Amino acid sequence: MTDITDQAAELNRKTWDSFRRQRDARLAEHRGDSAEDILQGRGYLRQEYIQLVGDVSGKRLLDMGCGEAAETCEWARLGAHVVGVDNSPKQIEAGCRNAGKLGIECRLIVADLLRLPADLLKGEFDIAFSSWVTAWVGDPNKWFVDVYNALKPGGILVVGGGHPLGDFIREAGEGSEEMSYFSEGPHHIESSEKNAFNPEGEHIENIEWTHTLGTIVTAVAQSGMRITHLMELPPSEGEEIHPRGIPVGFILRAVKDRVE
């Protein structure tokens, strides 16, 4: 942990609280009602996640960066006993509302992913899951060591996110100067621009990180987990945010092997 990761946690919490307030006021329309979507069969869990995790019935699952708990609730509906963690109190409040609408019992906690509560790091989870939050984590090495400690022997990690190469190509195409795929580190973002997340144009400051895919893979491997799968995801049909043939996402699966 460093001063910059603590600063990031504070700024990013405020940013996501702002986004959530605007969505709750029905100003932001980037997604529909999560609970209603799930009830209508319009889920948020990618089939690749479900296939790589396998049967979750009766298993303990830690959802890291759960946001409004849409995927958390889906895992619970599939039979898992789920704990969700997110840095934004407003997102956790929304998650509690979603769980209530769906009649789901789950534990939702406000915490930074680099400061997970000690009671989550006792080796009691069968599954650790995270979707599309790697750019918000400044220290992958510490994060995945904590994940290792959270898992039981034989437990699995499934983590997905934006593909670093695809993200780089998109940002370079938007006019960023002197960019390199290998330029890793924090990026301070400050804006009052109106967009789908911030329709009121509130002043937003946040810190995101650029990691190469190699950095993420190495951090998982050095935590002590054994990587079993690395999937690179092509654009969905009609998705044109990247040039053709460039991956938009990745999913990695790893196992905390049992010690004989």
C-alpha positions as CSV (number, residue, x, y, z in Angstrom):
1,M,0.0,0.0,0.0
2,T,1.2,3.5,-0.8
3,D,0.0,7.1,-0.4
4,I,-1.2,7.1,-4.1
5,T,-3.4,3.9,-3.6
6,D,-5.0,5.4,-0.5
7,Q,-5.6,8.7,-2.4
8,A,-7.1,6.7,-5.2
9,A,-9.4,4.9,-2.9
10,E,-10.8,8.2,-1.6
11,L,-11.2,9.9,-4.9
12,N,-12.7,6.8,-6.6
13,R,-15.1,6.3,-3.8
14,K,-16.4,9.9,-4.3
15,T,-16.6,9.4,-8.0
16,W,-18.7,6.2,-7.9
17,D,-20.9,7.8,-5.2
18,S,-21.5,10.7,-7.6
19,F,-22.3,8.3,-10.5
20,R,-24.7,6.3,-8.2
21,R,-26.5,9.4,-6.9
22,Q,-27.2,10.6,-10.5
23,R,-28.4,7.1,-11.5
24,D,-30.7,6.9,-8.5
25,A,-32.1,10.3,-9.5
26,R,-32.8,8.7,-12.9
27,L,-30.5,11.2,-14.6
28,A,-28.0,8.6,-15.8
29,E,-29.4,5.9,-18.1
30,H,-26.4,3.8,-19.0
31,R,-28.0,0.7,-17.6
32,G,-31.5,-0.5,-16.7
33,D,-32.8,-1.7,-13.3
34,S,-30.5,-4.5,-12.3
35,A,-33.0,-6.5,-10.3
36,E,-35.7,-6.2,-12.9
37,D,-33.2,-7.2,-15.6
38,I,-32.3,-10.4,-13.6
39,L,-36.0,-11.2,-13.0
40,Q,-36.6,-10.9,-16.8
41,G,-33.7,-13.1,-17.6
42,R,-31.4,-10.3,-18.8
43,G,-28.4,-11.2,-16.7
44,Y,-25.1,-9.6,-16.2
45,L,-22.9,-12.7,-15.7
46,R,-21.0,-13.7,-18.8
47,Q,-21.4,-17.4,-19.7
48,E,-17.6,-17.7,-19.7
49,Y,-17.6,-16.8,-16.0
50,I,-20.2,-19.5,-15.2
51,Q,-18.4,-22.1,-17.2
52,L,-15.0,-21.4,-15.6
53,V,-16.4,-21.3,-12.1
54,G,-18.6,-24.3,-12.4
55,D,-21.3,-25.4,-10.0
56,V,-21.5,-22.9,-7.1
57,S,-24.3,-24.5,-5.1
58,G,-23.6,-24.3,-1.4
59,K,-20.1,-22.7,-2.0
60,R,-18.8,-19.4,-0.5
61,L,-18.0,-16.8,-3.1
62,L,-16.3,-13.5,-2.7
63,D,-17.3,-10.9,-5.3
64,M,-14.6,-8.1,-5.3
65,G,-15.7,-4.8,-6.8
66,C,-19.3,-5.8,-6.7
67,G,-20.8,-2.4,-7.5
68,E,-24.6,-2.5,-7.3
69,A,-24.3,-6.3,-6.8
70,A,-26.0,-7.4,-10.0
71,E,-23.5,-10.2,-10.6
72,T,-23.4,-10.9,-6.8
73,C,-27.2,-11.5,-6.9
74,E,-26.9,-13.8,-9.9
75,W,-24.3,-15.9,-8.2
76,A,-26.6,-16.1,-5.2
77,R,-29.5,-17.2,-7.4
78,L,-27.2,-20.0,-8.7
79,G,-26.8,-21.2,-5.2
80,A,-23.7,-19.5,-3.8
81,H,-23.3,-18.0,-0.4
82,V,-22.0,-14.6,-1.5
83,V,-20.0,-11.8,0.1
84,G,-19.7,-8.7,-2.0
85,V,-17.2,-5.9,-1.5
86,D,-17.1,-2.4,-3.0
87,N,-15.4,0.9,-2.3
88,S,-18.5,3.0,-2.8
89,P,-21.1,3.2,0.0
90,K,-23.7,4.4,-2.5
91,Q,-23.1,1.4,-4.7
92,I,-23.4,-1.0,-1.7
93,E,-26.7,0.7,-0.8
94,A,-27.9,0.0,-4.3
95,G,-26.8,-3.6,-4.0
96,C,-28.7,-4.0,-0.8
97,R,-31.8,-2.7,-2.6
98,N,-31.3,-5.1,-5.5
99,A,-30.9,-8.0,-3.1
100,G,-34.0,-7.1,-1.3
101,K,-36.0,-6.9,-4.5
102,L,-34.8,-10.3,-5.5
103,G,-35.3,-11.8,-2.1
104,I,-31.7,-12.7,-1.8
105,E,-29.5,-13.0,1.3
106,C,-26.0,-11.8,0.8
107,R,-23.4,-9.9,2.8
108,L,-22.3,-6.6,1.2
109,I,-19.4,-4.7,2.6
110,V,-17.9,-1.2,2.0
111,A,-14.1,-1.7,1.7
112,D,-11.2,-0.9,-0.7
113,L,-10.0,-4.0,-2.5
114,L,-6.5,-3.3,-1.2
115,R,-7.8,-3.2,2.4
116,L,-10.0,-6.2,2.6
117,P,-11.3,-6.8,6.1
118,A,-9.3,-9.4,8.0
119,D,-12.3,-11.7,8.5
120,L,-12.3,-12.2,4.7
121,L,-8.7,-13.4,4.6
122,K,-9.0,-16.6,6.6
123,G,-9.0,-19.1,3.8
124,E,-12.7,-19.8,3.9
125,F,-13.9,-19.0,0.3
126,D,-14.3,-21.6,-2.4
127,I,-14.4,-18.9,-5.1
128,A,-13.0,-15.4,-5.6
129,F,-14.5,-13.4,-8.4
130,S,-14.0,-10.0,-9.9
131,S,-15.3,-8.4,-13.1
132,W,-14.0,-5.4,-14.8
133,V,-12.2,-3.7,-11.9
134,T,-8.5,-4.3,-12.6
135,A,-8.0,-0.8,-13.8
136,W,-9.2,0.5,-10.4
137,V,-6.6,-1.6,-8.4
138,G,-3.2,0.1,-8.0
139,D,-1.3,-2.9,-6.6
140,P,-2.2,-6.2,-8.2
141,N,0.6,-8.0,-6.3
142,K,-1.0,-7.2,-2.9
143,W,-4.5,-7.7,-4.2
144,F,-3.8,-11.3,-5.4
145,V,-1.9,-12.2,-2.3
146,D,-5.0,-11.2,-0.4
147,V,-7.1,-13.3,-2.8
148,Y,-4.8,-16.3,-2.2
149,N,-5.3,-15.8,1.6
150,A,-9.1,-15.6,1.2
151,L,-9.4,-18.9,-0.7
152,K,-9.5,-22.4,0.7
153,P,-7.1,-24.9,-0.6
154,G,-8.6,-26.0,-3.9
155,G,-10.4,-22.7,-4.2
156,I,-10.5,-20.9,-7.6
157,L,-10.1,-17.3,-8.8
158,V,-11.9,-16.0,-11.8
159,V,-11.1,-12.4,-12.8
160,G,-12.2,-10.6,-15.9
161,G,-11.5,-7.1,-17.2
162,G,-10.9,-4.8,-20.1
163,H,-8.0,-6.1,-22.2
164,P,-5.0,-3.8,-21.7
165,L,-4.1,-3.9,-25.4
166,G,-7.7,-3.0,-26.5
167,D,-7.8,-0.2,-23.9
168,F,-4.5,1.2,-25.1
169,I,-5.5,1.2,-28.7
170,R,-8.8,2.9,-28.0
171,E,-7.2,5.6,-25.9
172,A,-4.4,6.1,-28.4
173,G,-7.0,6.5,-31.1
174,E,-8.6,9.3,-29.0
175,G,-5.6,11.4,-29.4
176,S,-3.4,10.6,-26.4
177,E,0.1,11.7,-27.1
178,E,3.3,9.7,-26.8
179,M,1.5,6.7,-25.4
180,S,3.0,3.2,-25.1
181,Y,1.3,0.0,-24.2
182,F,4.1,-0.6,-21.7
183,S,3.6,2.7,-19.8
184,E,2.1,1.4,-16.6
185,G,1.0,3.3,-13.6
186,P,-1.6,5.7,-12.2
187,H,-3.5,8.2,-14.3
188,H,-5.2,11.1,-12.5
189,I,-8.4,12.0,-14.4
190,E,-10.2,15.2,-13.7
191,S,-13.3,16.3,-15.6
192,S,-16.6,18.1,-15.5
193,E,-17.7,16.7,-18.9
194,K,-21.3,15.5,-19.2
195,N,-21.6,11.9,-20.2
196,A,-23.7,8.8,-19.7
197,F,-22.3,8.3,-16.2
198,N,-22.2,12.0,-15.2
199,P,-25.1,13.7,-17.0
200,E,-25.0,16.7,-14.6
201,G,-21.4,17.3,-15.3
202,E,-20.3,17.1,-11.7
203,H,-16.6,17.8,-11.1
204,I,-15.1,14.3,-11.0
205,E,-11.6,13.3,-9.9
206,N,-10.4,9.7,-10.0
207,I,-7.3,7.6,-10.4
208,E,-7.1,4.6,-12.6
209,W,-4.2,2.3,-13.4
210,T,-2.7,1.0,-16.6
211,H,-1.4,-2.6,-16.3
212,T,-0.1,-4.8,-19.1
213,L,-1.7,-8.2,-19.3
214,G,1.7,-9.6,-18.4
215,T,1.7,-7.7,-15.1
216,I,-1.7,-9.1,-14.2
217,V,-0.8,-12.7,-15.1
218,T,2.5,-12.5,-13.2
219,A,0.9,-11.0,-10.1
220,V,-1.6,-13.9,-10.0
221,A,1.1,-16.5,-10.6
222,Q,3.4,-15.0,-7.9
223,S,0.7,-15.0,-5.3
224,G,1.0,-18.8,-5.2
225,M,-2.0,-19.6,-7.4
226,R,-1.7,-21.8,-10.5
227,I,-3.2,-20.3,-13.7
228,T,-5.4,-22.7,-15.6
229,H,-7.0,-20.5,-18.2
230,L,-6.4,-17.1,-19.9
231,M,-9.2,-16.1,-22.4
232,E,-9.0,-13.1,-24.6
233,L,-12.4,-11.8,-25.6
234,P,-13.3,-10.6,-29.1
235,P,-15.8,-7.7,-29.6
236,S,-19.4,-8.7,-29.4
237,E,-21.4,-8.5,-32.7
238,G,-21.8,-4.9,-33.6
239,E,-19.3,-3.7,-31.1
240,E,-17.0,-1.2,-32.8
241,I,-15.1,0.5,-30.0
242,H,-11.8,-1.2,-31.1
243,P,-10.4,-2.0,-34.6
244,R,-11.5,-5.4,-35.9
245,G,-9.4,-8.2,-34.5
246,I,-8.4,-6.5,-31.3
247,P,-9.5,-8.1,-28.0
248,V,-11.8,-6.1,-25.8
249,G,-11.5,-8.1,-22.6
250,F,-9.8,-11.0,-20.8
251,I,-10.8,-13.6,-18.3
252,L,-8.3,-15.4,-16.2
253,R,-8.9,-18.5,-14.0
254,A,-6.4,-19.7,-11.3
255,V,-6.5,-22.3,-8.5
256,K,-5.0,-22.3,-5.0
257,D,-3.7,-25.9,-5.1
258,R,-4.1,-28.2,-2.1
259,V,-0.9,-29.0,-0.2
260,E,-0.5,-32.7,0.1
